[in-house]
């Protein structure tokens, strides 16, 4: 007898579970399927997850919503007073060439920077030579020069203090950003 009552409870339990599942499925189908998620900068990363909420429209971004073409070009370093690219700089620029080939619609603004050692006028000229070294490398490796907008900035926008050798080294750089179309 106990066995028969267990079967009745089991059947009632199964019926209850089916009824609950049916109600839940009905409730789910009443929800809108295309709920929009806020994405203010249109980079396909929801604002709630976007680490860079004001990305330039059309700029390729990483999983955090930050432009792939923004900031200092890593490992492009210059000796004081020099504009020549060393092997580490060329390796880094080879990676930039690959990225630019992956995103052929991207147009970059490139900025050359210096530390504050020497005359401001000479630093401006040096920053122009540095950025043109980068442009020449990119063009020699297949990037259309019309996609590159070079500017020499000189010593006017340091990212670190020029009071230390490490700070001056950080200030000798090339920065990139996507040009808005």
N, CA and C atoms as a LAMMPS dump frame, in Angstrom:
ITEM: TIMESTEP
0
ITEM: NUMBER OF ATOMS
543
ITEM: BOX BOUNDS ff ff ff
-5.0000000000000000e+02 5.0000000000000000e+02
-5.0000000000000000e+02 5.0000000000000000e+02
-5.0000000000000000e+02 5.0000000000000000e+02
ITEM: ATOMS id mol type element x y z
1 1 1 N 0.802 -1.196 0
2 1 2 C 0 0 0
3 1 3 C 0.847 1.263 0
4 2 1 N 1.864 1.252 0.783
5 2 2 C 2.725 2.428 0.84
6 2 3 C 3.285 2.721 -0.545
7 3 1 N 3.522 1.661 -1.306
8 3 2 C 4.077 1.815 -2.636
9 3 3 C 3.097 2.545 -3.549
10 4 1 N 1.83 2.227 -3.503
11 4 2 C 0.797 2.848 -4.323
12 4 3 C 0.644 4.322 -3.97
13 5 1 N 0.706 4.697 -2.693
14 5 2 C 0.568 6.107 -2.308
15 5 3 C 1.789 6.905 -2.763
16 6 1 N 2.96 6.257 -2.754
17 6 2 C 4.154 6.936 -3.255
18 6 3 C 3.992 7.247 -4.746
19 7 1 N 3.348 6.356 -5.489
20 7 2 C 3.136 6.594 -6.911
21 7 3 C 2.192 7.758 -7.138
22 8 1 N 1.135 7.856 -6.299
23 8 2 C 0.198 8.968 -6.441
24 8 3 C 0.892 10.284 -6.143
25 9 1 N 1.707 10.341 -5.145
26 9 2 C 2.429 11.574 -4.806
27 9 3 C 3.409 11.897 -5.925
28 10 1 N 4.042 10.861 -6.456
29 10 2 C 4.973 11.093 -7.551
30 10 3 C 4.259 11.648 -8.767
31 11 1 N 3.093 11.129 -9.085
32 11 2 C 2.333 11.602 -10.232
33 11 3 C 1.864 13.028 -10.004
34 12 1 N 1.41 13.343 -8.818
35 12 2 C 0.958 14.699 -8.493
36 12 3 C 2.158 15.655 -8.577
37 13 1 N 3.287 15.192 -8.073
38 13 2 C 4.495 16.034 -8.134
39 13 3 C 4.911 16.308 -9.568
40 14 1 N 4.818 15.275 -10.404
41 14 2 C 5.177 15.463 -11.813
42 14 3 C 4.2 16.413 -12.488
43 15 1 N 2.934 16.279 -12.191
44 15 2 C 1.928 17.174 -12.781
45 15 3 C 2.166 18.617 -12.325
46 16 1 N 2.492 18.782 -11.069
47 16 2 C 2.772 20.123 -10.544
48 16 3 C 3.998 20.718 -11.227
49 17 1 N 5.014 19.904 -11.392
50 17 2 C 6.231 20.383 -12.055
51 17 3 C 5.94 20.775 -13.493
52 18 1 N 5.139 19.972 -14.207
53 18 2 C 4.773 20.304 -15.574
54 18 3 C 3.963 21.595 -15.645
55 19 1 N 3.062 21.788 -14.706
56 19 2 C 2.266 22.997 -14.666
57 19 3 C 3.148 24.225 -14.43
58 20 1 N 4.076 24.112 -13.506
59 20 2 C 4.99 25.232 -13.209
60 20 3 C 5.851 25.541 -14.422
61 21 1 N 6.371 24.498 -15.08
62 21 2 C 7.19 24.721 -16.275
63 21 3 C 6.378 25.384 -17.375
64 22 1 N 5.145 24.988 -17.533
65 22 2 C 4.283 25.56 -18.56
66 22 3 C 4.039 27.05 -18.29
67 23 1 N 3.807 27.389 -17.03
68 23 2 C 3.595 28.793 -16.659
69 23 3 C 4.861 29.605 -16.925
70 24 1 N 6.003 29.03 -16.564
71 24 2 C 7.269 29.75 -16.759
72 24 3 C 7.552 29.963 -18.241
73 25 1 N 7.323 28.958 -19.071
74 25 2 C 7.546 29.106 -20.502
75 25 3 C 6.623 30.166 -21.09
76 26 1 N 5.384 30.185 -20.63
77 26 2 C 4.446 31.209 -21.098
78 26 3 C 4.909 32.601 -20.703
79 27 1 N 5.432 32.743 -19.513
80 27 2 C 5.916 34.042 -19.045
81 27 3 C 7.139 34.473 -19.851
82 28 1 N 8.025 33.534 -20.143
83 28 2 C 9.226 33.877 -20.91
84 28 3 C 8.88 34.312 -22.323
85 29 1 N 7.895 33.671 -22.94
86 29 2 C 7.556 34.03 -24.31
87 29 3 C 6.88 35.394 -24.374
88 30 1 N 6.386 35.897 -23.253
89 30 2 C 5.771 37.218 -23.235
90 30 3 C 6.819 38.334 -23.179
91 31 1 N 8.073 37.995 -22.851
92 31 2 C 9.139 39.004 -22.781
93 31 3 C 9.574 39.396 -24.187
94 32 1 N 9.9 40.668 -24.381
95 32 2 C 10.392 41.063 -25.708
96 32 3 C 11.741 40.416 -25.988
97 33 1 N 11.947 39.948 -27.214
98 33 2 C 13.173 39.271 -27.568
99 33 3 C 14.291 40.241 -27.915
100 34 1 N 13.983 41.404 -28.443
101 34 2 C 15 42.343 -28.899
102 34 3 C 15.103 43.542 -27.966
103 35 1 N 15.446 43.289 -26.735
104 35 2 C 15.633 44.396 -25.798
105 35 3 C 16.96 45.053 -26.13
106 36 1 N 16.933 46.376 -26.3
107 36 2 C 18.173 47.062 -26.649
108 36 3 C 19.006 47.303 -25.405
109 37 1 N 20.306 47.148 -25.581
110 37 2 C 21.268 47.378 -24.51
111 37 3 C 21.965 48.694 -24.825
112 38 1 N 21.999 49.629 -23.874
113 38 2 C 22.633 50.927 -24.158
114 38 3 C 24.088 50.775 -24.594
115 39 1 N 24.426 51.421 -25.711
116 39 2 C 25.784 51.438 -26.266
117 39 3 C 25.986 52.83 -26.874
118 40 1 N 26.282 53.782 -26.011
119 40 2 C 26.348 55.185 -26.401
120 40 3 C 27.349 55.512 -27.49
121 41 1 N 28.452 54.795 -27.572
122 41 2 C 29.464 55.109 -28.588
123 41 3 C 29.422 54.156 -29.78
124 42 1 N 28.413 53.293 -29.822
125 42 2 C 28.186 52.408 -30.974
126 42 3 C 29.374 51.52 -31.306
127 43 1 N 30.029 50.967 -30.277
128 43 2 C 31.198 50.114 -30.522
129 43 3 C 30.907 48.637 -30.282
130 44 1 N 29.641 48.296 -30.095
131 44 2 C 29.182 46.92 -29.861
132 44 3 C 29.563 46.382 -28.492
133 45 1 N 29.947 47.262 -27.572
134 45 2 C 30.197 46.879 -26.182
135 45 3 C 29.226 47.679 -25.326
136 46 1 N 28.393 46.981 -24.565
137 46 2 C 27.383 47.639 -23.736
138 46 3 C 28.026 48.653 -22.795
139 47 1 N 27.36 49.78 -22.62
140 47 2 C 27.884 50.845 -21.758
141 47 3 C 28.269 50.343 -20.375
142 48 1 N 27.506 49.405 -19.828
143 48 2 C 27.782 48.881 -18.485
144 48 3 C 29.12 48.136 -18.432
145 49 1 N 29.602 47.649 -19.569
146 49 2 C 30.854 46.891 -19.629
147 49 3 C 31.975 47.655 -20.333
148 50 1 N 31.67 48.836 -20.845
149 50 2 C 32.594 49.592 -21.697
150 50 3 C 33.647 50.313 -20.872
151 51 1 N 34.912 49.902 -21.035
152 51 2 C 36.021 50.539 -20.328
153 51 3 C 36.431 51.865 -20.945
154 52 1 N 35.987 52.121 -22.169
155 52 2 C 36.293 53.371 -22.882
156 52 3 C 34.984 53.854 -23.511
157 53 1 N 34.137 54.536 -22.742
158 53 2 C 32.778 54.842 -23.194
159 53 3 C 32.669 55.869 -24.314
160 54 1 N 33.736 56.526 -24.699
161 54 2 C 33.646 57.545 -25.751
162 54 3 C 34.537 57.221 -26.941
163 55 1 N 34.596 55.954 -27.322
164 55 2 C 35.41 55.53 -28.459
165 55 3 C 34.908 56.206 -29.727
166 56 1 N 35.816 56.593 -30.599
167 56 2 C 35.466 57.196 -31.877
168 56 3 C 34.641 56.198 -32.681
169 57 1 N 33.527 56.648 -33.204
170 57 2 C 32.664 55.78 -33.998
171 57 3 C 33.436 55.195 -35.17
172 58 1 N 33.326 53.902 -35.349
173 58 2 C 34.008 53.207 -36.435
174 58 3 C 35.399 52.719 -36.088
175 59 1 N 35.859 53.04 -34.895
176 59 2 C 37.191 52.603 -34.476
177 59 3 C 37.11 51.171 -33.97
178 60 1 N 37.933 50.27 -34.476
179 60 2 C 37.931 48.889 -33.972
180 60 3 C 38.318 48.877 -32.498
181 61 1 N 37.597 48.079 -31.717
182 61 2 C 37.819 48.045 -30.279
183 61 3 C 38.124 46.637 -29.795
184 62 1 N 38.726 46.562 -28.604
185 62 2 C 38.969 45.272 -27.968
186 62 3 C 37.733 44.877 -27.159
187 63 1 N 37.813 43.786 -26.416
188 63 2 C 36.664 43.284 -25.649
189 63 3 C 36.222 44.236 -24.554
190 64 1 N 37.068 45.199 -24.174
191 64 2 C 36.711 46.183 -23.153
192 64 3 C 36.139 47.457 -23.757
193 65 1 N 36.03 47.521 -25.07
194 65 2 C 35.488 48.702 -25.73
195 65 3 C 36.515 49.794 -25.969
196 66 1 N 37.797 49.474 -25.818
197 66 2 C 38.865 50.461 -26.025
198 66 3 C 39.457 50.3 -27.42
199 67 1 N 39.758 51.43 -28.046
200 67 2 C 40.281 51.421 -29.413
201 67 3 C 41.575 50.626 -29.497
202 68 1 N 41.693 49.838 -30.55
203 68 2 C 42.928 49.1 -30.808
204 68 3 C 44.035 50.034 -31.276
205 69 1 N 43.656 51.222 -31.733
206 69 2 C 44.608 52.177 -32.289
207 69 3 C 44.586 53.462 -31.464
208 70 1 N 45.027 53.371 -30.221
209 70 2 C 44.989 54.537 -29.343
210 70 3 C 46.152 54.482 -28.366
211 71 1 N 46.791 55.612 -28.163
212 71 2 C 47.864 55.703 -27.184
213 71 3 C 49.229 55.542 -27.813
214 72 1 N 50.224 55.383 -26.967
215 72 2 C 51.603 55.229 -27.445
216 72 3 C 51.772 53.887 -28.137
217 73 1 N 52.513 53.902 -29.221
218 73 2 C 52.827 52.647 -29.905
219 73 3 C 53.886 51.948 -29.055
220 74 1 N 53.548 50.791 -28.545
221 74 2 C 54.426 50.057 -27.636
222 74 3 C 55.747 49.694 -28.306
223 75 1 N 56.81 49.802 -27.543
224 75 2 C 58.168 49.408 -27.949
225 75 3 C 58.755 50.247 -29.071
226 76 1 N 58.141 51.375 -29.394
227 76 2 C 58.764 52.308 -30.321
228 76 3 C 59.432 53.355 -29.442
229 77 1 N 60.721 53.152 -29.231
230 77 2 C 61.491 53.991 -28.317
231 77 3 C 62.61 54.681 -29.08
232 78 1 N 62.958 55.866 -28.623
233 78 2 C 64.006 56.642 -29.27
234 78 3 C 65.066 57.031 -28.249
235 79 1 N 66.303 57.006 -28.69
236 79 2 C 67.399 57.522 -27.874
237 79 3 C 67.302 59.045 -27.869
238 80 1 N 67.849 59.702 -26.848
239 80 2 C 67.815 61.167 -26.832
240 80 3 C 68.43 61.747 -28.107
241 81 1 N 67.73 62.694 -28.71
242 81 2 C 68.235 63.377 -29.895
243 81 3 C 68.202 62.55 -31.171
244 82 1 N 67.638 61.343 -31.145
245 82 2 C 67.674 60.446 -32.299
246 82 3 C 66.267 60.168 -32.825
247 83 1 N 66.166 59.889 -34.105
248 83 2 C 64.879 59.566 -34.72
249 83 3 C 64.884 58.193 -35.402
250 84 1 N 65.997 57.477 -35.308
251 84 2 C 66.102 56.181 -35.989
252 84 3 C 65.349 55.087 -35.229
253 85 1 N 64.796 54.157 -35.991
254 85 2 C 64.058 53.033 -35.417
255 85 3 C 65.021 51.882 -35.142
256 86 1 N 64.984 51.351 -33.922
257 86 2 C 65.789 50.169 -33.62
258 86 3 C 65.004 48.911 -33.968
259 87 1 N 65.589 47.743 -33.766
260 87 2 C 64.93 46.488 -34.176
261 87 3 C 63.641 46.242 -33.383
262 88 1 N 63.627 46.58 -32.091
263 88 2 C 62.397 46.402 -31.301
264 88 3 C 61.287 47.307 -31.835
265 89 1 N 61.641 48.522 -32.23
266 89 2 C 60.657 49.445 -32.806
267 89 3 C 60.106 48.893 -34.119
268 90 1 N 60.978 48.371 -34.95
269 90 2 C 60.535 47.807 -36.233
270 90 3 C 59.631 46.587 -36.013
271 91 1 N 59.948 45.754 -35.022
272 91 2 C 59.088 44.603 -34.706
273 91 3 C 57.704 45.068 -34.274
274 92 1 N 57.659 46.089 -33.436
275 92 2 C 56.382 46.624 -32.978
276 92 3 C 55.587 47.21 -34.14
277 93 1 N 56.271 47.928 -35.014
278 93 2 C 55.596 48.512 -36.175
279 93 3 C 55.136 47.441 -37.157
280 94 1 N 55.842 46.318 -37.229
281 94 2 C 55.392 45.199 -38.074
282 94 3 C 54.033 44.696 -37.575
283 95 1 N 53.843 44.666 -36.269
284 95 2 C 52.54 44.279 -35.713
285 95 3 C 51.474 45.315 -36.047
286 96 1 N 51.853 46.588 -36.021
287 96 2 C 50.903 47.64 -36.396
288 96 3 C 50.501 47.5 -37.86
289 97 1 N 51.44 47.149 -38.729
290 97 2 C 51.129 46.919 -40.141
291 97 3 C 50.071 45.821 -40.263
292 98 1 N 50.238 44.735 -39.531
293 98 2 C 49.261 43.632 -39.571
294 98 3 C 47.881 44.107 -39.135
295 99 1 N 47.848 44.898 -38.05
296 99 2 C 46.557 45.411 -37.571
297 99 3 C 45.921 46.351 -38.594
298 100 1 N 46.73 47.211 -39.196
299 100 2 C 46.189 48.132 -40.199
300 100 3 C 45.705 47.378 -41.431
301 101 1 N 46.357 46.285 -41.781
302 101 2 C 45.886 45.459 -42.896
303 101 3 C 44.579 44.754 -42.548
304 102 1 N 44.395 44.433 -41.274
305 102 2 C 43.154 43.799 -40.824
306 102 3 C 41.99 44.789 -40.86
307 103 1 N 42.279 46.058 -40.629
308 103 2 C 41.255 47.108 -40.595
309 103 3 C 41.6 48.177 -41.64
310 104 1 N 41.383 47.885 -42.921
311 104 2 C 41.821 48.794 -43.99
312 104 3 C 41.075 50.126 -44.026
313 105 1 N 39.993 50.259 -43.292
314 105 2 C 39.247 51.517 -43.279
315 105 3 C 39.797 52.519 -42.26
316 106 1 N 40.693 52.079 -41.395
317 106 2 C 41.219 52.937 -40.333
318 106 3 C 42.234 53.928 -40.892
319 107 1 N 42.05 55.198 -40.512
320 107 2 C 43.002 56.264 -40.805
321 107 3 C 43.562 56.719 -39.463
322 108 1 N 44.891 56.77 -39.364
323 108 2 C 45.529 57.096 -38.09
324 108 3 C 46.144 58.486 -38.076
325 109 1 N 45.971 59.152 -36.958
326 109 2 C 46.772 60.332 -36.656
327 109 3 C 47.957 59.842 -35.845
328 110 1 N 49.149 60.208 -36.263
329 110 2 C 50.373 59.824 -35.567
330 110 3 C 51.047 61.086 -35.052
331 111 1 N 51.432 61.066 -33.784
332 111 2 C 52.075 62.224 -33.16
333 111 3 C 53.444 61.841 -32.64
334 112 1 N 54.461 62.635 -33.024
335 112 2 C 55.805 62.453 -32.498
336 112 3 C 56.017 63.367 -31.304
337 113 1 N 56.642 62.832 -30.251
338 113 2 C 56.877 63.585 -29.011
339 113 3 C 58.345 63.476 -28.603
340 114 1 N 58.799 64.456 -27.842
341 114 2 C 60.161 64.454 -27.304
342 114 3 C 60.119 64.76 -25.81
343 115 1 N 61.263 64.598 -25.171
344 115 2 C 61.395 65.105 -23.805
345 115 3 C 61.732 66.595 -23.904
346 116 1 N 62.031 67.224 -22.781
347 116 2 C 62.259 68.672 -22.813
348 116 3 C 63.739 69.065 -22.829
349 117 1 N 64.617 68.098 -23.039
350 117 2 C 66.044 68.428 -23.13
351 117 3 C 66.306 69.128 -24.457
352 118 1 N 67.049 70.199 -24.44
353 118 2 C 67.368 70.931 -25.664
354 118 3 C 66.379 72.059 -25.906
355 119 1 N 66.561 72.734 -27.029
356 119 2 C 65.716 73.873 -27.408
357 119 3 C 64.353 73.382 -27.9
358 120 1 N 63.314 74.114 -27.57
359 120 2 C 61.954 73.744 -27.97
360 120 3 C 61.843 73.62 -29.493
361 121 1 N 62.464 74.536 -30.228
362 121 2 C 62.41 74.518 -31.692
363 121 3 C 63.071 73.251 -32.24
364 122 1 N 64.207 72.873 -31.657
365 122 2 C 64.898 71.658 -32.087
366 122 3 C 64.083 70.414 -31.737
367 123 1 N 63.424 70.425 -30.58
368 123 2 C 62.587 69.291 -30.182
369 123 3 C 61.387 69.132 -31.108
370 124 1 N 60.817 70.234 -31.561
371 124 2 C 59.71 70.151 -32.508
372 124 3 C 60.184 69.508 -33.813
373 125 1 N 61.338 69.951 -34.308
374 125 2 C 61.891 69.364 -35.538
375 125 3 C 62.201 67.88 -35.337
376 126 1 N 62.76 67.523 -34.177
377 126 2 C 63.07 66.124 -33.876
378 126 3 C 61.793 65.288 -33.825
379 127 1 N 60.744 65.819 -33.229
380 127 2 C 59.482 65.065 -33.147
381 127 3 C 58.919 64.811 -34.546
382 128 1 N 59.102 65.76 -35.444
383 128 2 C 58.65 65.568 -36.829
384 128 3 C 59.468 64.482 -37.518
385 129 1 N 60.782 64.465 -37.28
386 129 2 C 61.624 63.412 -37.873
387 129 3 C 61.229 62.041 -37.317
388 130 1 N 60.928 61.985 -36.024
389 130 2 C 60.529 60.702 -35.419
390 130 3 C 59.239 60.176 -36.024
391 131 1 N 58.245 61.02 -36.125
392 131 2 C 56.974 60.543 -36.662
393 131 3 C 57.118 60.179 -38.138
394 132 1 N 57.972 60.893 -38.855
395 132 2 C 58.174 60.555 -40.266
396 132 3 C 58.954 59.248 -40.419
397 133 1 N 59.806 58.905 -39.464
398 133 2 C 60.474 57.588 -39.482
399 133 3 C 59.439 56.477 -39.406
400 134 1 N 58.428 56.683 -38.558
401 134 2 C 57.36 55.692 -38.41
402 134 3 C 56.525 55.626 -39.686
403 135 1 N 56.162 56.788 -40.225
404 135 2 C 55.361 56.821 -41.455
405 135 3 C 56.114 56.13 -42.591
406 136 1 N 57.391 56.438 -42.74
407 136 2 C 58.187 55.814 -43.811
408 136 3 C 58.221 54.298 -43.661
409 137 1 N 58.364 53.812 -42.443
410 137 2 C 58.364 52.368 -42.22
411 137 3 C 57.015 51.772 -42.639
412 138 1 N 55.924 52.382 -42.189
413 138 2 C 54.596 51.841 -42.489
414 138 3 C 54.327 51.839 -43.991
415 139 1 N 54.677 52.926 -44.67
416 139 2 C 54.465 53.009 -46.12
417 139 3 C 55.348 51.993 -46.843
418 140 1 N 56.593 51.854 -46.42
419 140 2 C 57.5 50.875 -47.048
420 140 3 C 57 49.453 -46.874
421 141 1 N 56.127 49.245 -45.884
422 141 2 C 55.59 47.91 -45.629
423 141 3 C 54.131 47.776 -46.059
424 142 1 N 53.723 48.627 -47.007
425 142 2 C 52.447 48.422 -47.68
426 142 3 C 51.268 49.241 -47.206
427 143 1 N 51.436 50.11 -46.237
428 143 2 C 50.31 50.917 -45.766
429 143 3 C 50.223 52.174 -46.631
430 144 1 N 49.032 52.454 -47.141
431 144 2 C 48.805 53.641 -47.965
432 144 3 C 49.067 54.898 -47.128
433 145 1 N 49.926 55.758 -47.614
434 145 2 C 50.269 56.986 -46.902
435 145 3 C 49.082 57.89 -46.647
436 146 1 N 48.013 57.776 -47.435
437 146 2 C 46.808 58.582 -47.22
438 146 3 C 46.071 58.192 -45.94
439 147 1 N 46.422 57.034 -45.389
440 147 2 C 45.794 56.58 -44.14
441 147 3 C 46.545 57.074 -42.91
442 148 1 N 47.612 57.832 -43.105
443 148 2 C 48.474 58.272 -42.005
444 148 3 C 48.543 59.791 -41.983
445 149 1 N 48.236 60.384 -40.848
446 149 2 C 48.26 61.835 -40.668
447 149 3 C 49.302 62.16 -39.601
448 150 1 N 50.56 62.46 -40.013
449 150 2 C 51.633 62.689 -39.033
450 150 3 C 51.678 64.136 -38.526
451 151 1 N 52.021 64.292 -37.247
452 151 2 C 52.188 65.595 -36.617
453 151 3 C 53.372 65.539 -35.667
454 152 1 N 54.168 66.576 -35.664
455 152 2 C 55.22 66.723 -34.675
456 152 3 C 54.708 67.602 -33.548
457 153 1 N 54.806 67.128 -32.325
458 153 2 C 54.284 67.855 -31.169
459 153 3 C 55.421 68.48 -30.363
460 154 1 N 56.588 67.893 -30.433
461 154 2 C 57.718 68.405 -29.659
462 154 3 C 57.622 67.983 -28.207
463 155 1 N 57.963 68.897 -27.321
464 155 2 C 58.02 68.624 -25.879
465 155 3 C 56.768 69.066 -25.14
466 156 1 N 55.75 69.488 -25.864
467 156 2 C 54.597 70.163 -25.262
468 156 3 C 53.604 69.281 -24.512
469 157 1 N 53.626 67.984 -24.707
470 157 2 C 52.641 67.111 -24.05
471 157 3 C 53.33 65.93 -23.364
472 158 1 N 54.07 66.187 -22.31
473 158 2 C 54.726 65.066 -21.62
474 158 3 C 53.69 64.191 -20.913
475 159 1 N 53.986 62.89 -20.849
476 159 2 C 53.13 61.97 -20.094
477 159 3 C 53.731 61.653 -18.73
478 160 1 N 55.011 61.978 -18.571
479 160 2 C 55.726 61.773 -17.301
480 160 3 C 56.554 63.02 -17.033
481 161 1 N 57.059 63.1 -15.817
482 161 2 C 57.924 64.216 -15.465
483 161 3 C 59.244 64.098 -16.225
484 162 1 N 59.724 65.216 -16.713
485 162 2 C 61.018 65.242 -17.381
486 162 3 C 62.17 65.358 -16.383
487 163 1 N 61.875 65.292 -15.091
488 163 2 C 62.898 65.433 -14.056
489 163 3 C 63.754 64.18 -13.901
490 164 1 N 63.285 63.038 -14.442
491 164 2 C 64.043 61.79 -14.311
492 164 3 C 64.334 61.209 -15.691
493 165 1 N 65.352 60.367 -15.763
494 165 2 C 65.691 59.701 -17.026
495 165 3 C 64.538 58.805 -17.479
496 166 1 N 63.9 58.123 -16.544
497 166 2 C 62.773 57.242 -16.902
498 166 3 C 61.608 58.059 -17.462
499 167 1 N 61.325 59.192 -16.848
500 167 2 C 60.252 60.055 -17.341
501 167 3 C 60.55 60.597 -18.727
502 168 1 N 61.79 61.036 -18.939
503 168 2 C 62.171 61.547 -20.26
504 168 3 C 62.056 60.448 -21.32
505 169 1 N 62.427 59.232 -20.963
506 169 2 C 62.323 58.108 -21.895
507 169 3 C 60.864 57.873 -22.299
508 170 1 N 59.949 57.958 -21.343
509 170 2 C 58.515 57.776 -21.635
510 170 3 C 57.985 58.896 -22.533
511 171 1 N 58.548 60.07 -22.417
512 171 2 C 58.085 61.211 -23.206
513 171 3 C 58.566 61.163 -24.652
514 172 1 N 59.605 60.388 -24.938
515 172 2 C 60.08 60.204 -26.318
516 172 3 C 59.27 59.071 -26.934
517 173 1 N 58.184 59.427 -27.608
518 173 2 C 57.22 58.405 -28.032
519 173 3 C 56.491 58.822 -29.303
520 174 1 N 55.757 57.847 -29.853
521 174 2 C 54.834 58.079 -30.958
522 174 3 C 53.452 57.648 -30.457
523 175 1 N 52.478 58.542 -30.57
524 175 2 C 51.115 58.208 -30.185
525 175 3 C 50.242 58.112 -31.422
526 176 1 N 49.217 57.289 -31.321
527 176 2 C 48.296 57.115 -32.441
528 176 3 C 46.859 57.245 -31.96
529 177 1 N 45.995 57.67 -32.866
530 177 2 C 44.557 57.704 -32.615
531 177 3 C 43.862 57.616 -33.966
532 178 1 N 42.632 57.164 -33.935
533 178 2 C 41.85 57.019 -35.169
534 178 3 C 41.313 58.398 -35.551
535 179 1 N 41.456 58.734 -36.82
536 179 2 C 40.933 59.996 -37.334
537 179 3 C 39.447 59.804 -37.611
538 180 1 N 38.641 60.71 -37.109
539 180 2 C 37.199 60.626 -37.366
540 180 3 C 36.936 60.987 -38.82
541 181 1 N 36.026 60.278 -39.42
542 181 2 C 35.744 60.466 -40.854
543 181 3 C 34.521 61.328 -41.05
